[in-house]
């Protein structure tokens, strides 16, 4: 009886551990074309739709853990440029914001063939490095004059496809939507500005260890 119990425990442990043995750890690097803008809500909860987007770029170094059942855990650090443009009373306004970013999230990857679609959701944290506002041809550093928060945070949803090139290397492309949840405004007037970005990314994934 005792032998049977021990055998069952060992078998259960093997079943529990074996999926982890075929999981993959990957180092990733990607670059993104970004369309960014602001959502501005005044103190009476009216959304200002006069903001237009800025095209810019983003870069990210990351890590992915992919379980054999398709569960993904991902994290990364990078640089992202945001901002927006607006024309008001014949005056051209442009904002350019540069962030150092960190993200952490998870999702699911489907299939085991050459093409593997996936969906992930991640929280992000951004620290503002530079912030310039251009009014016609005059530039202002809006960090120094205290008009913008240095910290931003929010969520990123990504839909992508990974393409297997070899046992160790894969390429991927993904479309992401970034939604800032923090208020960029430093004043207490009740109005709120937040970051919104649409990103198309191309990247490479390198296996750190692959069990065969």
C-alpha positions as CSV (number, residue, x, y, z in Angstrom):
1,X,0.0,0.0,0.0
2,X,2.8,2.4,1.0
3,X,4.6,1.7,-2.3
4,X,1.4,2.4,-4.3
5,X,1.0,5.8,-2.5
6,X,4.6,6.8,-3.2
7,X,4.2,5.7,-6.9
8,X,1.1,7.8,-7.3
9,X,2.7,10.8,-5.7
10,X,5.8,10.5,-8.0
11,X,3.5,10.1,-11.0
12,X,1.5,13.1,-10.0
13,X,4.6,15.2,-9.6
14,X,5.9,14.1,-13.0
15,X,2.6,15.1,-14.6
16,X,2.7,18.5,-12.9
17,X,6.3,19.2,-13.7
18,X,6.5,17.9,-17.3
19,X,4.6,20.8,-19.0
20,X,7.1,23.3,-17.5
21,X,10.0,21.3,-19.0
22,X,8.8,22.1,-22.5
23,X,8.1,25.7,-21.9
24,X,10.1,28.3,-23.7
25,X,12.0,31.4,-22.4
26,X,12.6,34.0,-25.1
27,X,14.5,37.3,-25.3
28,X,12.7,39.7,-27.6
29,X,13.6,43.0,-29.4
30,X,11.2,45.1,-31.5
31,X,10.6,48.5,-33.1
32,X,7.2,50.1,-33.6
33,X,5.6,52.7,-35.8
34,X,3.4,54.7,-33.5
35,X,0.4,57.0,-34.0
36,X,-0.1,58.9,-30.7
37,X,-2.7,61.5,-29.5
38,X,-4.3,62.8,-26.4
39,X,-7.8,62.4,-25.0
40,X,-8.8,65.6,-23.3
41,X,-11.8,65.8,-21.0
42,X,-12.8,69.2,-19.5
43,X,-14.2,69.8,-16.1
44,X,-17.7,69.3,-17.3
45,X,-16.8,65.8,-18.8
46,X,-16.9,67.0,-22.4
47,X,-14.4,65.3,-24.7
48,X,-12.3,67.6,-26.9
49,X,-12.0,66.0,-30.4
50,X,-9.8,68.6,-31.9
51,X,-6.6,66.8,-31.2
52,X,-4.8,65.0,-34.1
53,X,-2.2,62.3,-34.0
54,X,1.6,62.4,-34.2
55,X,3.6,59.7,-36.0
56,X,6.7,58.6,-34.0
57,X,8.5,55.5,-32.9
58,X,9.0,53.1,-30.0
59,X,11.6,50.5,-29.1
60,X,11.4,47.6,-26.7
61,X,13.6,44.9,-25.2
62,X,11.7,42.1,-23.6
63,X,11.3,38.6,-22.1
64,X,8.6,36.1,-22.9
65,X,7.8,32.9,-21.1
66,X,5.5,30.6,-23.2
67,X,4.0,27.6,-21.6
68,X,3.2,24.5,-23.7
69,X,-0.5,25.2,-23.1
70,X,-0.1,28.6,-24.8
71,X,-0.1,30.8,-21.8
72,X,2.2,33.8,-22.2
73,X,3.9,35.9,-19.5
74,X,5.7,38.9,-20.9
75,X,7.7,41.9,-19.6
76,X,9.8,44.6,-21.2
77,X,11.6,47.9,-21.0
78,X,11.8,50.5,-23.7
79,X,11.5,54.0,-25.1
80,X,8.4,55.5,-26.5
81,X,7.5,58.9,-28.0
82,X,4.0,60.2,-27.7
83,X,2.2,63.5,-28.2
84,X,-0.4,65.2,-30.3
85,X,-1.2,68.2,-32.5
86,X,-4.0,70.7,-32.5
87,X,-5.0,73.9,-34.4
88,X,-6.9,76.4,-32.3
89,X,-7.9,79.9,-33.3
90,X,-5.3,79.7,-36.1
91,X,-2.5,78.8,-33.8
92,X,-0.6,75.5,-34.3
93,X,0.1,73.5,-31.1
94,X,2.3,70.4,-31.0
95,X,3.3,68.2,-28.1
96,X,6.2,65.7,-28.1
97,X,6.7,63.5,-25.1
98,X,9.5,60.9,-24.6
99,X,9.0,58.1,-22.1
100,X,11.2,55.4,-20.6
101,X,8.7,52.5,-20.2
102,X,8.2,49.2,-18.3
103,X,5.4,46.7,-19.0
104,X,4.3,43.4,-17.5
105,X,1.4,41.2,-18.6
106,X,0.2,38.0,-20.0
107,X,-1.9,36.4,-22.6
108,X,-2.5,33.3,-24.8
109,X,-0.8,31.9,-28.0
110,X,-2.7,29.5,-30.2
111,X,-1.4,26.7,-32.2
112,X,1.9,24.9,-32.7
113,X,2.6,25.4,-36.4
114,X,4.7,27.9,-38.4
115,X,2.3,30.8,-37.6
116,X,1.1,31.3,-34.1
117,X,-1.5,34.0,-33.4
118,X,-1.6,35.5,-29.9
119,X,-3.3,38.0,-27.7
120,X,-1.8,39.7,-24.6
121,X,-2.8,42.4,-22.2
122,X,-0.2,44.3,-20.1
123,X,0.0,47.1,-17.6
124,X,2.6,49.7,-18.4
125,X,4.5,52.4,-16.4
126,X,6.1,55.4,-18.1
127,X,8.6,57.9,-16.8
128,X,8.7,61.2,-18.7
129,X,12.2,62.1,-20.0
130,X,11.4,65.0,-22.3
131,X,8.3,67.1,-23.0
132,X,8.2,69.9,-25.5
133,X,5.3,72.0,-26.6
134,X,5.6,74.0,-29.8
135,X,3.3,77.0,-30.3
136,X,3.7,78.0,-33.9
137,X,7.5,78.3,-34.1
138,X,8.2,78.8,-30.4
139,X,9.3,75.8,-28.2
140,X,8.6,75.3,-24.5
141,X,10.0,72.7,-22.1
142,X,6.8,71.9,-20.2
143,X,8.6,69.7,-17.6
144,X,10.5,72.6,-16.3
145,X,7.5,74.9,-16.1
146,X,5.5,72.1,-14.2
147,X,2.7,71.7,-16.7
148,X,2.8,67.9,-17.1
149,X,3.1,64.9,-14.8
150,X,6.4,62.9,-15.0
151,X,4.6,59.6,-14.3
152,X,2.2,57.9,-16.6
153,X,0.5,54.4,-16.4
154,X,-2.1,52.4,-18.2
155,X,-2.8,49.3,-20.2
156,X,-1.6,47.9,-23.6
157,X,-3.6,45.3,-25.6
158,X,-1.7,43.5,-28.3
159,X,-2.8,41.2,-31.1
160,X,0.0,39.5,-33.0
161,X,1.4,36.6,-34.9
162,X,4.7,34.8,-34.3
163,X,6.4,33.1,-37.2
164,X,8.9,30.3,-36.5
165,X,12.1,30.6,-38.4
166,X,14.1,27.9,-36.6
167,X,14.2,26.1,-33.2
168,X,15.9,29.2,-31.7
169,X,14.6,32.2,-33.7
170,X,11.2,33.5,-34.4
171,X,9.9,36.7,-36.0
172,X,6.7,38.4,-34.9
173,X,4.4,41.3,-35.8
174,X,1.7,42.8,-33.6
175,X,-0.8,45.6,-33.4
176,X,-1.1,47.3,-30.0
177,X,-3.5,49.8,-28.4
178,X,-2.1,51.8,-25.5
179,X,-4.5,53.6,-23.2
180,X,-3.2,55.9,-20.5
181,X,-5.1,55.9,-17.3
182,X,-3.2,58.6,-15.5
183,X,-3.9,62.4,-15.8
184,X,-1.1,64.3,-17.5
185,X,-2.4,67.6,-16.1
186,X,-0.7,69.0,-13.0
187,X,-3.4,71.5,-12.2
188,X,-6.6,70.9,-10.1
189,X,-9.2,72.3,-12.5
190,X,-11.0,69.0,-12.9
191,X,-9.8,68.5,-16.5
192,X,-8.0,65.4,-17.7
193,X,-5.5,64.6,-20.5
194,X,-4.4,61.0,-21.2
195,X,-2.1,59.3,-23.7
196,X,-3.5,57.1,-26.5
197,X,-1.3,55.3,-29.0
198,X,-1.7,52.8,-31.8
199,X,1.4,50.8,-32.5
200,X,2.5,48.4,-35.3
201,X,5.5,46.4,-34.2
202,X,8.0,44.2,-35.9
203,X,10.3,42.1,-33.8
204,X,12.6,39.1,-33.3
205,X,12.4,36.5,-30.6
206,X,15.5,34.4,-29.5
207,X,15.1,31.2,-27.4
208,X,17.1,31.3,-24.2
209,X,16.5,27.6,-23.4
210,X,14.4,25.1,-25.3
211,X,13.8,21.6,-24.1
212,X,13.4,19.1,-26.8
